Amino acid sequence: MRPPRVAASPAALECRLHSTVGLGDSTVVFGRVLRIAVAPEALADGRPEVTLLRPLARLGRNEWSTLGEVRAIDRLPYHP
């Protein structure tokens, strides 16, 4: 399958609908990611680099946000 993509976006996710949940007068959509495409210029050492992706987030109404400072924090090991 070749779903349509936004030409200016450095990354795209191909998803299959998992479920929807009604929440008040809105609907939350959950999908299963099938494929990920990332432009070569947004990769560092073969992996997506968040500072090169320059993600945009919708906060609500007409409000949007970009990332501020990006920090690497080591994960703590998980032992159930």
C-alpha positions as CSV (number, residue, x, y, z in Angstrom):
1,M,0.0,0.0,0.0
2,R,1.2,3.5,-0.7
3,P,-0.8,6.0,1.3
4,P,-0.6,9.7,0.5
5,R,2.1,11.7,2.3
6,V,2.8,15.4,2.9
7,A,5.8,16.3,0.7
8,A,7.3,18.8,3.2
9,S,7.2,16.4,6.1
10,P,10.5,14.6,6.9
11,A,8.7,11.6,8.4
12,A,5.5,9.6,7.8
13,L,3.7,6.8,9.6
14,E,1.6,4.3,7.8
15,C,-1.1,3.1,10.2
16,R,-4.0,0.7,10.4
17,L,-7.0,1.7,12.5
18,H,-7.0,-0.1,15.8
19,S,-10.0,1.6,17.6
20,T,-11.8,4.9,18.3
21,V,-13.0,6.2,21.6
22,G,-15.7,8.8,22.0
23,L,-14.7,11.4,24.5
24,G,-17.2,14.1,25.1
25,D,-17.8,15.8,21.8
26,S,-14.5,14.5,20.4
27,T,-13.1,11.2,19.2
28,V,-9.7,9.7,20.0
29,V,-8.3,7.6,17.2
30,F,-5.8,4.8,18.0
31,G,-3.8,3.2,15.2
32,R,-1.2,0.4,14.8
33,V,1.9,1.6,13.0
34,L,2.7,-0.6,10.0
35,R,5.6,1.3,8.4
36,I,7.7,4.4,9.1
37,A,9.4,6.5,6.4
38,V,12.1,9.1,7.4
39,A,13.9,11.4,4.9
40,P,17.6,10.7,4.8
41,E,18.4,14.3,5.8
42,A,16.5,13.7,9.1
43,L,18.7,10.8,10.1
44,A,21.9,10.7,12.2
45,D,23.8,7.4,12.2
46,G,20.9,5.8,10.4
47,R,18.4,6.7,13.1
48,P,15.8,9.5,13.2
49,E,17.2,12.6,15.0
50,V,14.5,14.7,16.7
51,T,16.3,18.0,16.2
52,L,16.4,17.3,12.4
53,L,12.8,16.2,12.3
54,R,11.6,19.5,13.9
55,P,8.3,18.1,15.1
56,L,5.2,20.3,15.5
57,A,2.6,19.6,18.2
58,R,-1.0,20.9,18.3
59,L,-1.9,22.0,21.8
60,G,-5.5,22.9,21.1
61,R,-7.6,25.6,19.4
62,N,-5.1,27.7,17.4
63,E,-2.1,26.9,19.6
64,W,0.9,24.9,18.3
65,S,4.3,24.2,19.8
66,T,7.8,23.2,18.7
67,L,10.5,21.5,20.8
68,G,12.6,23.6,23.1
69,E,15.9,22.1,24.4
70,V,16.3,18.4,23.8
71,R,18.2,16.4,26.5
72,A,19.4,12.8,26.6
73,I,18.6,11.1,29.9
74,D,19.7,7.5,30.6
75,R,16.9,5.1,31.2
76,L,16.8,3.2,34.4
77,P,16.7,-0.6,34.1
78,Y,13.4,-2.2,34.7
79,H,13.3,-5.4,36.8
80,P,9.7,-6.8,37.3
